[in-house]
Amino acid sequence: MPPLQEVRAWAESRLVDLLCPAGRGVFVVLECYLDESKRGGGLFCVAGYVFEPGSVEPFGEEWRALHAPLIPSHMTDLATGGGIYRDVTDARRNELVRRSVELINKHVLAAVVISCQSRVVNSLAPNNVRGLRDAYSICCHMAMTQVKMWLRDTVRRDDRVAYVFDAGNTFQAETSGLISSAGPHDADPYRYYSHAFVPRDDLPALQAADLLAWEWTKFLDETVSRPIRRMRGSLRSLIASDPSRYIGSHITGQPLRRFFTDIRKAICQQLESEAALRDGVFVPPTSPRFPI
């Protein structure tokens, strides 16, 4: 293994140890994808995978072995033959996608994907509330609540969750603040244990999440919205492996407007409670700190 990949593999194992001490809880990676090439306002997606802590490092080892020396893997380039894949044949790139899907199916517990039209979400979001004024933080919030509900309702586990995000988004600091303020409270919407922002190039699990985010936006654009083709075989193979572990939603229309109505109500109730406390009167809020 090249020295850089050895360092990344070591950092990966340390990250899991730090975020999930003694292998406790579950490990979730979330990646965002924005494609504005043909869509006014941008089709935006946050997608990711749920891992057992002990599966993250073996997955990373197998992913690096599969994709070397073309590391890190970015799905946009892998699918189109751009970037580091410009001299790779179509057959080889297709094989890499197929075998990547097999690795994902082998190692992950579940998958979550939340998408929206960023222009629509940003037009409805409260501009004066940090952490709730952009599609990125809102989709991350929804994805994390979906993970909590999957653990509670589908597999009936009470694990806490370590969340890992791709580093570098403009709204990273606001999203981190949202998680910190919402997670460690009694009305925890995320089953929160810890979180971190890590460069995608350093963590194969995030590169796998990038594959899912790209496949989902491709499906929404070319199969659902236009439509000009059937679902890609790679996405079909991911979901067909176990449909019960895939959680997906495109937020739009009335449910999206209702979400922001609930957001504003929760904010008003929190402000009223804080004002009452300053006046010496306790008024318990009737809604959770953040709607789910």
Protein Blocks (a to p, Z undefined) as FASTA:
>chain_A
ZZklmmmmmmmmmmmmmmmgghiajdddddddddfklgghiaaddddddddfklmmmmmm
mmmmmmpccbcddfklmmnopajllmpcfklmmmmmmmmmmmmmmmmmbdcdddddfklm
mmmpcfklghiacfklmmmmmmmmmmmmmmmmmnopabdcdddddehifklmmmmmmmmm
mmmpmklcklpabdcdddfklmmklmmmmmmmmmmmmmmmmmmmmpmbdcdfklmmmmmm
ommlpccdddehjllmmmmmmmmmmmmmmmmmmmmmmnopacddfbdfbdZZ
